[in-house]
Amino acid sequence: MSDISFTAFVISLASSAAMHLGDLPDPEGAQAPEPNLEGAQQMIDILALLDEKTRGNLSAEERQVLEQVLYELRLRFVEVSGGGKRIIEP
């Protein structure tokens, strides 16, 4: 059994969320699937819970990775769910 770092664990969860958002192809499929907003929200919630429960116990790098991943996934979730549409399209 190989050791897994906290950062690798966070990236793994983030990759799963990205797959649910349709940003990464399914490992078994050739193309990105349709977004699964419920699945993506669940992964974002898990990462947010991890953020809350590990506060004060992470290295600066681990904290930065977790915060950045959460920020980017939340932004992407809003975009995919239609909440980030512009009033005037370029």
N, C-alpha and C positions, 0 to 999 in steps of 0.2 A: 504494500500500500504506500503510495507516495504522499508526502506531506503537501497540504494545500494551504496557501497563505490566505489571510483575511482579504487582501486585495484581489487575489484570484477568485475567491468566493463571491465578492461583490461584482466583479466583472462577469462572472458566470450568470448571476441573477440578472444583471443588466442586459446581457446578451439574450436571455430568455424574454425579457420585456421587449427588447428591440424586435425579436422575432414576432411577438404578438402584435407589435405595431406595424408589421409588414415591412420593416427595414432590412431584415436579414432573411435570406432564403432558408426554408426548412431544410435541415440536414438530409432529409430523405427526398426532398423535392428539388426540382431544377430552378424554380422561381420563387420569389417572395409571395407568401400567402396573403389573402385578404386580412386586413387588420382585425384583431380580436380584442376589442377595447376592454372587455371584462377581464380577460387574462392579463393584459398589460397593466390594468389598474391594480390587480392583485399583486403582481410583481413589484410595482411601485410602492404599494402599501407594505409589503414585506421589507423592502429596502428602507422605508421610512421608520418602521418598527426597529429594525436593526440599528439605524441611526440613533433613535431615541434610547434604546437599551444599552448601547455601547458608549454613550457620551461620557467623556472623561477617561476612557480606557483605551483609546486608540493613539497610535503615533500620529505625528503631523501629516505624514504621507497618507496613511490609511484614512484619516479624517477628510483630507482634501479629495481623495479618490471618491469616497462615499458621497460627499457633498456635491461634487461635480456631476457624478452619475445621476444623482437624484434631480439636480437642476435640469440637466439635459433631457432626461426622460419625461419630467413633468412638462417641459416646454413642448417636446415632441408629441406628448399625449394630447395637449390642447390643440396643436396643429392638426393631428389626425382626426380628432373628434369634431373638427369644424369650428372650434372656438377661437382659432387664430386667423380666421379669414380677414383679409383687408377689405375696407369699405370700397376703395378704389384700386382695382387691379392694374398693374403697370402694363 
